[in-house]
Amino acid sequence: MPVTDRVKTFHQLHQSGCFVIPNPWDRGSARLLAQLGFPALATTSSGFAWSMGRPDNGVTVEQALAHFRGMAEAVDIPVSADFEHGFADRPNDVAENVAAAARTGIAGLSIEDSTGDAANPLYAFDLALERVRSARAAIDAAGTGVVLTARSEGFVVGRPDLAETIRRLTAYAAAGADCLFAPGIRTVADISALVRAVAPKPVNVLVGGDWTTVPKLAELGVRRISTGGALARAAWAGFLGAAKEIATQGTFAGLAKAVQQSGDLNRAFS
């Protein structure tokens, strides 16, 4: 599917209903998820960083851009990029990096308002808003039309203030964000309040555990559900569990659980 068609499809997915956009971390995991029938995928900064032997937020912008190209080439469905905080503080630099990301073949990207500074984990409101405006302007200037998701990170950086989160996301929506995302919100009341506040713009909810279901979130008006680094964590848990058993007990029961997987994977990738 041409990139322009993927972008169009990705926009259409946000217009009604509710869809799951799982987060692969490499080409293989992306291809398997696409084969399972998911309509779109999103990269995960943590999953990708771990695959590189780095901590989350520990890769360079050049590495991220190359990753986006590879992921977009691996599948024939829309891919949205977890672009962290745009790999820059200043709005002009965010715009430059967003323009580069929009040329990698992705259908969407997200920009966070987290700073990476534990003492001041969120950008000041005005600066955060200007960063979203700059990202929007860069996408428009590039002419790619990729879906811009604006994220407010308060609930995952120790600032769980719903009123402030809503203030930020409604402002980001007015500044041109196509989709709004507050990772860490989990209660029915909080999710419902956010959906109402930014309507008719779509809301993404992050699910990394068994605290809800797709039908329940759909009932609340959520349009998009992502899994973040949860699938990567699940894969690493299986790997580490089997490896630790070998290292500490000298037994191989963990490997027996996967005895059939090599054939399945070869068929999937053939």
C-alpha positions as CSV (number, residue, x, y, z in Angstrom):
1,M,0.0,0.0,0.0
2,P,1.5,3.4,-1.0
3,V,2.4,5.7,1.9
4,T,-0.3,8.2,1.0
5,D,-2.9,5.5,1.2
6,R,-1.6,4.3,4.5
7,V,-1.9,7.9,5.9
8,K,-5.5,8.1,4.5
9,T,-6.4,4.8,6.1
10,F,-4.9,5.8,9.4
11,H,-7.0,9.0,9.4
12,Q,-10.1,7.0,8.6
13,L,-9.4,4.6,11.5
14,H,-9.7,7.5,13.9
15,Q,-13.0,8.8,12.6
16,S,-15.4,6.2,14.2
17,G,-15.4,3.1,16.3
18,C,-12.5,1.8,18.4
19,F,-9.3,0.0,17.2
20,V,-6.3,-1.6,18.8
21,I,-2.9,-0.4,17.7
22,P,-0.3,-2.8,19.2
23,N,3.3,-1.8,19.6
24,P,6.0,-4.0,17.9
25,W,9.7,-3.4,18.5
26,D,11.3,-4.8,15.4
27,R,10.5,-5.9,11.8
28,G,9.6,-9.5,12.9
29,S,7.2,-8.5,15.6
30,A,5.6,-6.0,13.3
31,R,5.0,-8.6,10.6
32,L,3.5,-11.1,13.0
33,L,1.1,-8.5,14.4
34,A,0.1,-7.4,10.9
35,Q,-0.6,-11.1,10.0
36,L,-2.9,-11.3,13.1
37,G,-5.1,-8.7,11.4
38,F,-4.5,-5.5,13.4
39,P,-5.3,-2.5,11.1
40,A,-2.3,-0.4,12.2
41,L,0.8,-0.6,14.4
42,A,2.8,1.9,16.5
43,T,6.4,1.7,17.5
44,T,7.5,1.6,21.1
45,S,10.4,3.7,22.3
46,S,11.1,1.3,25.2
47,G,10.8,-1.9,23.2
48,F,13.1,-0.5,20.5
49,A,15.6,0.8,23.0
50,W,15.8,-2.6,24.8
51,S,16.3,-4.3,21.5
52,M,19.4,-2.1,21.0
53,G,20.6,-2.8,24.5
54,R,19.7,0.7,25.7
55,P,17.3,2.0,28.3
56,D,14.1,3.8,27.2
57,N,14.8,7.2,25.8
58,G,18.4,6.1,25.3
59,V,18.6,6.1,21.5
60,T,19.6,8.9,19.1
61,V,17.2,10.6,16.7
62,E,19.2,9.1,13.8
63,Q,18.6,5.6,15.3
64,A,14.9,6.3,15.8
65,L,14.5,7.6,12.2
66,A,16.2,4.5,10.8
67,H,13.9,2.4,12.9
68,F,10.8,4.1,11.6
69,R,11.9,3.5,8.0
70,G,12.5,-0.2,8.7
71,M,9.2,-0.6,10.5
72,A,7.2,1.2,7.7
73,E,9.0,-1.0,5.1
74,A,8.2,-4.2,7.0
75,V,4.4,-4.1,6.7
76,D,1.7,-2.9,4.4
77,I,-0.4,-1.2,7.0
78,P,-0.1,2.2,8.7
79,V,2.7,2.6,11.3
80,S,2.7,5.4,13.8
81,A,6.0,6.4,15.4
82,D,6.6,6.9,19.1
83,F,8.8,10.0,18.6
84,E,9.3,10.6,22.4
85,H,9.7,14.4,23.0
86,G,10.8,15.0,19.5
87,F,14.4,14.6,20.4
88,A,14.6,18.3,21.1
89,D,13.5,21.0,23.6
90,R,13.1,24.1,21.4
91,P,10.0,24.2,19.1
92,N,12.1,25.0,16.0
93,D,14.2,21.9,16.6
94,V,11.2,19.8,17.2
95,A,9.8,21.0,13.9
96,E,13.0,20.0,12.1
97,N,13.0,16.5,13.6
98,V,9.3,16.0,13.0
99,A,9.8,16.9,9.3
100,A,12.5,14.3,9.1
101,A,10.3,11.7,10.8
102,A,7.4,12.4,8.4
103,R,9.5,11.5,5.5
104,T,10.3,8.0,6.7
105,G,7.1,6.3,5.4
106,I,5.2,6.4,8.7
107,A,1.5,7.3,8.8
108,G,1.5,9.0,12.2
109,L,3.8,10.2,15.1
110,S,3.4,11.2,18.7
111,I,5.0,14.1,20.6
112,E,5.3,14.1,24.4
113,D,5.4,17.0,26.8
114,S,7.8,15.2,29.2
115,T,11.3,16.7,29.6
116,G,13.3,13.7,31.0
117,D,14.2,15.9,34.0
118,A,13.0,14.4,37.3
119,A,12.9,17.7,39.0
120,N,10.8,19.3,36.3
121,P,9.2,16.4,34.4
122,L,6.8,18.4,32.2
123,Y,7.6,21.3,29.8
124,A,6.0,24.5,31.0
125,F,2.5,24.9,29.5
126,D,3.3,27.6,27.0
127,L,6.4,25.9,25.7
128,A,4.6,22.5,25.5
129,L,1.9,24.1,23.5
130,E,4.3,25.8,21.1
131,R,6.1,22.5,20.6
132,V,2.8,20.9,19.4
133,R,2.1,23.9,17.1
134,S,5.6,23.5,15.6
135,A,5.1,19.8,15.0
136,R,1.7,20.5,13.3
137,A,3.3,23.2,11.1
138,A,6.2,20.8,10.2
139,I,3.8,18.1,9.1
140,D,1.7,20.6,7.1
141,A,4.8,22.0,5.4
142,A,6.0,18.5,4.5
143,G,2.7,17.7,2.9
144,T,2.6,14.2,4.2
145,G,-0.6,14.6,6.3
146,V,0.6,12.1,8.9
147,V,-1.6,11.8,12.0
148,L,-0.2,13.9,14.9
149,T,-0.8,12.5,18.4
150,A,-0.1,14.8,21.3
151,R,0.7,13.2,24.6
152,S,0.6,14.6,28.1
153,E,2.7,12.6,30.4
154,G,1.7,13.8,33.9
155,F,0.3,10.5,35.0
156,V,3.5,8.6,34.2
157,V,6.1,11.1,35.4
158,G,4.7,11.7,38.9
159,R,2.3,14.6,38.2
160,P,-1.1,12.8,38.1
161,D,-3.3,15.9,37.9
162,L,-6.4,15.2,35.7
163,A,-7.4,18.9,35.5
164,E,-3.9,19.9,34.2
165,T,-3.8,16.9,31.9
166,I,-7.1,18.0,30.3
167,R,-6.0,21.6,30.1
168,R,-3.0,20.6,28.2
169,L,-4.7,18.1,25.9
170,T,-7.5,20.4,25.0
171,A,-4.9,23.1,24.1
172,Y,-3.0,20.6,22.1
173,A,-6.1,19.6,20.2
174,A,-6.8,23.3,19.4
175,A,-3.2,23.6,18.2
176,G,-3.7,20.9,15.6
177,A,-3.2,17.6,17.2
178,D,-5.3,14.9,15.5
179,C,-5.3,12.5,18.5
180,L,-4.9,13.0,22.2
181,F,-3.1,10.6,24.6
182,A,-2.6,10.7,28.4
183,P,-0.7,7.5,29.2
184,G,-1.4,6.3,32.7
185,I,-5.0,7.2,33.0
186,R,-7.0,4.1,34.0
187,T,-10.3,4.9,35.8
188,V,-13.6,5.1,34.1
189,A,-14.1,8.6,35.4
190,D,-10.8,10.0,34.2
191,I,-11.1,8.4,30.8
192,S,-14.6,9.6,30.3
193,A,-13.7,13.1,31.4
194,L,-10.9,13.2,28.9
195,V,-13.0,11.9,26.0
196,R,-15.6,14.5,26.7
197,A,-13.1,17.3,27.0
198,V,-11.4,16.8,23.7
199,A,-14.4,15.6,21.6
200,P,-14.7,15.2,18.7
201,K,-11.0,14.6,18.6
202,P,-10.1,10.9,19.2
203,V,-8.5,9.7,22.4
204,N,-5.8,7.0,22.7
205,V,-5.7,4.9,25.9
206,L,-2.6,2.8,26.9
207,V,-3.3,-0.7,28.2
208,G,-0.4,-2.6,29.6
209,G,-2.3,-5.1,31.9
210,D,-5.6,-6.8,32.4
211,W,-7.5,-3.9,34.0
212,T,-9.9,-3.3,31.1
213,T,-11.1,-4.7,27.8
214,V,-11.6,-3.4,24.3
215,P,-15.5,-3.4,24.6
216,K,-15.3,-1.4,27.9
217,L,-13.1,1.3,26.5
218,A,-15.1,1.5,23.3
219,E,-18.2,2.1,25.5
220,L,-16.4,5.1,27.0
221,G,-15.8,6.6,23.6
222,V,-12.1,5.7,23.3
223,R,-11.1,5.5,19.6
224,R,-7.6,4.0,19.9
225,I,-6.0,1.5,22.3
226,S,-2.2,1.0,22.4
227,T,-0.1,-1.4,24.4
228,G,3.2,0.6,24.7
229,G,6.1,-1.6,25.8
230,A,3.9,-4.3,27.2
231,L,4.3,-6.8,24.4
232,A,8.0,-6.3,24.5
233,R,8.0,-6.8,28.3
234,A,6.0,-10.0,27.8
235,A,8.6,-11.3,25.2
236,W,11.5,-10.4,27.5
237,A,9.8,-12.1,30.5
238,G,9.6,-15.4,28.6
239,F,13.2,-15.1,27.4
240,L,14.5,-14.2,30.9
241,G,12.4,-16.8,32.6
242,A,13.8,-19.6,30.5
243,A,17.4,-18.2,30.6
244,K,17.3,-17.8,34.4
245,E,16.1,-21.4,34.8
246,I,19.0,-22.7,32.8
247,A,21.5,-20.5,34.7
248,T,20.2,-21.2,38.2
249,Q,18.7,-24.7,38.0
250,G,20.4,-26.4,35.0
251,T,16.9,-27.4,33.7
252,F,15.2,-26.5,30.4
253,A,11.5,-26.6,31.1
254,G,11.1,-23.1,29.8
255,L,12.4,-24.0,26.4
256,A,9.9,-26.9,26.1
257,K,7.0,-24.5,26.0
258,A,8.4,-23.0,22.8
259,V,9.2,-26.2,21.0
260,Q,6.7,-25.7,18.2
261,Q,7.4,-22.0,17.7
262,S,10.3,-22.3,15.2
263,G,8.2,-23.9,12.6
264,D,5.4,-21.4,13.1
265,L,7.8,-18.5,12.8
266,N,9.5,-19.9,9.7
267,R,6.1,-20.2,8.1
268,A,5.1,-16.7,9.1
269,F,8.2,-15.2,7.7
270,S,8.4,-17.2,4.5
